[in-house]
Amino acid sequence: MIYKFADSYYFLSNFYESDIIYKGKKYKTAEHAYQSSKCKLDSEHEWIRNTPSAFQAKQFGKKVKIKDNWDNIKYDIMLNIVRDKFSQ
């Protein structure tokens, strides 16, 4: 059983650096893609997409204007991002 995404399981983490192409754009991590996806404004999306680390992407994601329907779509978005991460 896996209890945390560390050591040999760190690759499962959304913070693991692994380039992902999601909806035609390149992201440094799954976390970058997820946090960017919640943005209502394209400028904030790009700001998060280009942050140096997943930690910063998560922090910045707390400060943006969120899409009106985010609560209804966030699970499907994460599922698609993770699928893309492991299929590329």
NORZI-V18509 format. One record per pair of residues at least 12 apart in sequence whose ideal C-beta (glycine too) atoms are under 10 Angstrom apart, sorted by the first residue. I is the first residue (numbers start at 0). J is the second residue. If there is no record, write none. Layout:
# NORZI-V18509
i: {I | I}
j: {J | J}
This chain:
# NORZI-V18509
i: {10 | 10 | 11 | 11 | 11 | 11 | 12 | 12 | 12 | 12 | 13 | 13 | 13 | 13 | 13 | 13 | 13 | 13 | 13 | 13 | 13 | 13 | 13 | 13 | 14 | 14 | 14 | 14 | 14 | 14 | 14 | 14 | 14 | 14 | 15 | 15 | 15 | 15 | 15 | 15 | 16 | 16 | 16 | 16 | 16 | 16 | 17 | 17 | 17 | 17 | 18 | 18 | 18 | 19 | 19 | 19 | 19 | 19 | 19 | 19 | 19 | 19 | 19 | 20 | 20 | 20 | 20 | 21 | 21 | 21 | 21 | 21 | 21 | 21 | 21 | 21 | 21 | 21 | 22 | 22 | 22 | 22 | 22 | 22 | 24 | 24 | 24 | 25 | 26 | 26 | 26 | 26 | 26 | 26 | 26 | 26 | 27 | 27 | 27 | 27 | 27 | 27 | 27 | 28 | 28 | 28 | 28 | 28 | 28 | 28 | 28 | 29 | 29 | 29 | 29 | 29 | 29 | 29 | 29 | 30 | 30 | 30 | 30 | 30 | 30 | 30 | 30 | 30 | 30 | 31 | 31 | 31 | 31 | 31 | 31 | 31 | 31 | 31 | 31 | 31 | 31 | 32 | 32 | 32 | 32 | 32 | 32 | 32 | 32 | 32 | 32 | 33 | 33 | 33 | 33 | 33 | 33 | 33 | 33 | 33 | 33 | 33 | 34 | 34 | 34 | 34 | 34 | 34 | 34 | 34 | 34 | 34 | 34 | 34 | 35 | 35 | 35 | 35 | 35 | 35 | 35 | 35 | 35 | 36 | 36 | 36 | 36 | 36 | 36 | 36 | 36 | 36 | 36 | 37 | 37 | 37 | 37 | 37 | 37 | 37 | 37 | 37 | 37 | 38 | 38 | 38 | 38 | 38 | 38 | 38 | 39 | 39 | 39 | 39 | 39 | 39 | 40 | 40 | 40 | 42 | 43 | 43 | 43 | 43 | 43 | 43 | 44 | 46 | 46 | 46 | 47 | 47 | 47 | 47}
j: {84 | 85 | 29 | 81 | 84 | 85 | 28 | 29 | 30 | 53 | 28 | 29 | 30 | 31 | 32 | 33 | 34 | 53 | 56 | 57 | 77 | 80 | 81 | 84 | 27 | 28 | 29 | 30 | 31 | 52 | 53 | 54 | 56 | 57 | 27 | 28 | 29 | 30 | 53 | 84 | 28 | 29 | 30 | 31 | 52 | 53 | 29 | 84 | 85 | 87 | 31 | 84 | 87 | 31 | 32 | 33 | 80 | 81 | 83 | 84 | 85 | 86 | 87 | 32 | 83 | 84 | 87 | 33 | 35 | 36 | 48 | 76 | 79 | 80 | 82 | 83 | 84 | 87 | 35 | 36 | 76 | 79 | 80 | 83 | 44 | 45 | 48 | 48 | 47 | 48 | 49 | 53 | 56 | 80 | 83 | 84 | 48 | 49 | 50 | 51 | 52 | 53 | 56 | 50 | 52 | 53 | 54 | 56 | 57 | 80 | 84 | 53 | 56 | 77 | 80 | 81 | 83 | 84 | 85 | 47 | 50 | 52 | 53 | 54 | 55 | 56 | 57 | 60 | 80 | 47 | 48 | 49 | 50 | 52 | 53 | 55 | 56 | 57 | 59 | 60 | 80 | 47 | 48 | 56 | 76 | 77 | 79 | 80 | 81 | 83 | 84 | 47 | 53 | 56 | 57 | 60 | 73 | 76 | 77 | 79 | 80 | 81 | 47 | 48 | 50 | 53 | 55 | 56 | 57 | 58 | 59 | 60 | 61 | 63 | 47 | 48 | 49 | 50 | 56 | 59 | 60 | 63 | 80 | 48 | 60 | 66 | 69 | 72 | 73 | 76 | 77 | 79 | 80 | 60 | 61 | 63 | 64 | 65 | 66 | 69 | 72 | 73 | 76 | 59 | 60 | 63 | 64 | 65 | 66 | 69 | 63 | 64 | 65 | 66 | 67 | 69 | 63 | 64 | 66 | 63 | 59 | 60 | 62 | 63 | 64 | 65 | 63 | 59 | 62 | 63 | 59 | 60 | 62 | 63}
